[in-house]
Amino acid sequence: MMKRFLPFVLLSTLLVGCGAGTSSPGNGSSYVAGNGAVTFIAPNDRELAPKIAGTGLDGATIAPLQGVSVLNVWASWCGPCRAEAPTLQAISVQYPSVHFLGLLTRDDDDAARAFLRRFKITYPSVHDDELILKFGKTLPPNAIPSTVILDAQNRIAARISGEVTVAGLRELLNKVLAE
């Protein structure tokens, strides 16, 4: 009798596993969770990042970034974004010479501000989906969280698709800072 149900159990397990990478935010849009891929781009192959400036969620003006920077695409409803928030905050404190900037996407500003307070995020965040689109394939707008590291010349040096880890982000930052 058990053998008859085994294919159904296996199929339902497979279907549940396939759905684990997607979710629906409060506005009904779907997103694709990052796959954890880490990409480092050789200095000669790097492209300039779009100009980054604007108004932060706290109302402060975000000046154009200069020097090595970490850009993190996030949303308050994103589980992996919540999981990586303490890591990003801690590393932003450990690397004071590196500029950290959150890029909020498809979210409510009030929910985002609550997220920032909850996780005690001290670096600025902007809500600018048009800016994310300017990154093209480097920051696919439907894959979050995504983190990009810019080198001192404002070129895209590395990308983490998915939740950052302390070791992974430190390794990439140290590599870019040593250039």
C-alpha positions as CSV (number, residue, x, y, z in Angstrom):
1,M,0.0,0.0,0.0
2,M,2.8,2.4,0.9
3,K,4.5,1.8,-2.5
4,R,1.4,3.2,-4.2
5,F,1.7,6.5,-2.4
6,L,5.4,6.9,-2.7
7,P,5.3,8.6,-6.1
8,F,2.8,11.1,-4.8
9,V,4.9,11.9,-1.8
10,L,8.0,12.4,-4.0
11,L,6.1,14.5,-6.5
12,S,4.7,16.8,-3.8
13,T,8.1,17.1,-2.1
14,L,9.6,18.1,-5.5
15,L,6.9,20.7,-6.1
16,V,7.3,22.2,-2.6
17,G,11.0,22.4,-3.2
18,C,10.6,24.2,-6.5
19,G,8.4,26.8,-5.0
20,A,10.9,27.7,-2.3
21,G,12.7,30.2,-4.4
22,T,9.7,32.3,-5.1
23,S,7.4,34.3,-3.0
24,S,4.8,37.0,-3.3
25,P,5.3,40.4,-1.7
26,G,2.4,42.4,-0.3
27,N,1.8,44.1,-3.7
28,G,1.2,40.8,-5.5
29,S,4.4,41.0,-7.6
30,S,6.5,37.9,-7.8
31,Y,10.2,37.8,-7.3
32,V,13.0,35.3,-7.7
33,A,15.3,34.7,-4.7
34,G,18.9,35.0,-5.5
35,N,20.7,31.8,-6.2
36,G,23.8,32.4,-4.0
37,A,26.1,32.9,-7.0
38,V,29.2,35.0,-6.4
39,T,30.7,36.7,-9.4
40,F,34.0,38.6,-9.4
41,I,34.9,40.7,-12.4
42,A,38.5,41.1,-13.5
43,P,39.5,44.8,-13.4
44,N,40.0,45.0,-17.2
45,D,36.4,43.6,-17.8
46,R,34.5,46.0,-15.5
47,E,31.8,48.4,-16.6
48,L,31.0,51.7,-15.0
49,A,28.1,51.7,-12.6
50,P,25.3,54.2,-13.2
51,K,25.5,57.5,-11.3
52,I,24.0,57.0,-7.9
53,A,22.4,59.9,-6.1
54,G,19.0,60.8,-4.7
55,T,17.1,61.1,-1.5
56,G,17.3,58.5,1.2
57,L,14.4,57.0,3.1
58,D,15.4,59.2,6.0
59,G,15.1,62.3,3.8
60,A,18.8,62.9,3.6
61,T,20.5,63.7,0.2
62,I,22.6,60.8,-1.1
63,A,25.6,62.3,-2.8
64,P,27.3,60.5,-5.7
65,L,29.3,57.6,-4.3
66,Q,33.1,57.8,-4.4
67,G,35.4,55.0,-3.5
68,V,34.6,51.3,-2.9
69,S,30.9,50.8,-2.3
70,V,28.5,48.1,-1.5
71,L,25.0,48.3,-2.9
72,N,22.3,45.9,-1.6
73,V,18.9,45.5,-3.3
74,W,16.3,44.6,-0.7
75,A,12.7,44.7,0.4
76,S,11.1,44.4,3.9
77,W,9.0,41.5,2.9
78,C,11.9,39.4,1.6
79,G,13.0,36.7,4.0
80,P,16.6,36.4,2.8
81,C,16.8,40.2,3.1
82,R,15.8,40.0,6.7
83,A,18.3,37.2,7.3
84,E,21.3,39.2,5.8
85,A,20.5,42.6,7.4
86,P,22.5,42.0,10.5
87,T,25.5,40.8,8.5
88,L,25.4,43.9,6.2
89,Q,25.1,46.2,9.2
90,A,28.0,44.6,11.0
91,I,30.3,44.7,8.0
92,S,29.4,48.3,7.3
93,V,30.7,49.2,10.7
94,Q,33.8,47.0,10.3
95,Y,34.7,48.7,7.0
96,P,34.2,52.4,7.7
97,S,36.0,53.5,4.5
98,V,33.5,51.5,2.3
99,H,30.2,53.2,1.4
100,F,27.1,51.1,1.9
101,L,23.8,51.9,0.3
102,G,20.5,50.0,0.3
103,L,18.4,50.0,-2.8
104,L,14.8,49.3,-1.8
105,T,12.6,47.7,-4.5
106,R,8.9,47.1,-4.8
107,D,8.1,48.0,-1.2
108,D,6.2,50.5,0.9
109,D,8.4,53.2,2.3
110,D,6.8,53.0,5.8
111,A,7.4,49.2,5.9
112,A,11.0,49.8,4.8
113,R,11.6,52.4,7.5
114,A,10.3,49.9,10.1
115,F,12.7,47.3,8.7
116,L,15.6,49.7,9.0
117,R,14.7,50.5,12.6
118,R,14.2,46.9,13.5
119,F,17.6,45.8,12.2
120,K,19.3,49.1,13.4
121,I,20.6,49.7,9.9
122,T,22.8,52.9,10.0
123,Y,23.7,53.2,6.3
124,P,21.3,55.0,3.9
125,S,18.8,53.4,1.6
126,V,17.0,54.8,-1.4
127,H,13.8,53.7,-3.1
128,D,14.6,54.0,-6.8
129,D,13.6,51.1,-9.1
130,E,14.7,53.2,-12.1
131,L,18.3,53.2,-10.7
132,I,18.2,49.4,-10.3
133,L,17.1,49.0,-13.9
134,K,20.1,51.1,-15.0
135,F,22.3,48.3,-13.8
136,G,20.9,46.0,-16.5
137,K,21.9,42.4,-16.1
138,T,24.1,43.1,-13.1
139,L,21.1,43.7,-10.9
140,P,18.1,41.8,-12.4
141,P,15.1,43.7,-10.9
142,N,13.3,40.5,-10.0
143,A,16.2,38.8,-8.1
144,I,16.6,39.9,-4.5
145,P,18.5,40.2,-2.4
146,S,21.4,41.1,-4.7
147,T,24.6,42.8,-3.6
148,V,27.0,44.6,-5.9
149,I,30.5,45.9,-5.0
150,L,31.8,48.9,-6.9
151,D,35.6,49.5,-7.0
152,A,37.3,52.8,-6.4
153,Q,36.7,53.9,-10.0
154,N,32.9,53.3,-9.7
155,R,33.1,50.1,-11.8
156,I,31.1,47.0,-11.0
157,A,33.6,44.7,-9.4
158,A,31.6,41.9,-7.9
159,R,28.0,40.6,-7.3
160,I,26.4,38.3,-4.9
161,S,23.0,36.9,-6.0
162,G,21.2,36.0,-2.8
163,E,21.9,36.3,0.8
164,V,25.4,37.5,1.7
165,T,27.6,35.7,4.2
166,V,30.1,37.3,6.4
167,A,33.0,35.3,4.9
168,G,31.8,35.8,1.3
169,L,31.3,39.6,1.6
170,R,34.6,40.1,3.5
171,E,36.5,38.1,0.9
172,L,35.2,40.2,-2.0
173,L,35.6,43.5,-0.2
174,N,39.2,42.7,0.8
175,K,40.0,41.7,-2.8
176,V,38.5,44.9,-4.2
177,L,40.1,47.1,-1.5
178,A,43.6,45.5,-2.1
179,E,43.5,46.6,-5.8
